Amino acid sequence: MTVARAQQIAAHTSSGDARGTVVSVRDLRMRYGSVDVLKGVDFTADRGEVVCLLGPNGAGKSTTIEILEGFRMRSGGDVSVLGEDPARGGEAWRARIGVVLQSWRDHGKWKVRQLLAHMARFYAPYATAAISRPRDVDELIATVGLTEHADKKISTLSGGQRRRLDVAIGIVGKPELLFLDEPTAGFDPQARRDFHDLVHRLADEEDTTILLTTHDLDEAEKLADRILILAGGLIVADGNPDRLAAQVESDAEVKWRRDGQRFVHSTPDATAFVGELLAQYGDDVTDLEVRRATLEDAYMAMVHRHETGQAEEAAREFAKETR
């Protein structure tokens, strides 16, 4: 995250104005029969913030998102989304939310422009002085890179093109809060880069709050202002990628070449070690590389604690750190 981006997010909430908080979750619980899937989840998301929810399969990510979207009733806890309880959200509230599901295959006989124009009409009654809804359909089609396919039947689109259409459907109503579930599945590298640019524009220029779920840690690192790790039904970590990586207690790995030989050394203080190395050998040291803990290391460490029955302990430690 850039300094400018961090300052922009801080400005949203620096005054303590509650209107800056778009999603507020307190002690969220969900039980299926005798199984507790969510055991007391707490987090917030602010206006214009991109928040990524990470976690292993079965951690409760989908359940959490479905509760926030108003599609599933929770067992307990307090949830506020755009100032309302999603369990009681009406049509006007729902018009302020966009959802990009992992996949769906309806309306194959419709054409791209035809479907988007049809869906756009549902949002027109919910335009306000602050936000004009819906988006212009042709501009939207161009935004997601489907101009050449606007008059094609949806059934003829490739997987990547169909995914772009899914994104267009999710943002046609100019949502204030956008849920993205594995949004770039099936994208080629250029389409993925274009989508990342779109997400940043939505957050930076339109103050759209984005809640993202993905298994792609590289994507999470590129897109998210803040990452939440959900394990064992609890939030066990919350922070930007650098902060999460710094929480991992692991040595840095230093690699270098000298006199044609390759050396590798692990150390808790890479800066001091490299300084001593260069002071002793100078220009004889080549191909110097330092690898510190990454987001992947942090994520795997948190998941490991969950798998070994330490998720609640990790959550308690996280709660202490954030007080």
Buried (B, 14 or more C-beta within 10 A) or exposed (E): BEEEBEEBBEEBBEEEEEEBBBBBBEEBBBBEEEEBBBBBBBBBBBBBBBBBBBBBEEBBBBBBBBBBBBEBEBEEBEBBBBEBEBEEBEEEBBBBBBBBEEEEEEBEEBBBBBBBBEBBEBBEEBBEEEBEBBBEBEEBBEBBBBBEBBEBBBEEBEEBBBBBBBBBBBBBBBBBBBBBBBBBBBBEEEBBEBBBEBBBEBBBEBBBBBBBBBEBBEBBBBBBBBBBBBBBBBBBBBBBBBBBBEBBEBBBBBEBBBEEEEEEBEBEEBEEBBEEBBEEEEEEBEEEEBBBBBBBBBBEBBBEBBEEEBBBEBBEBBBEEEE
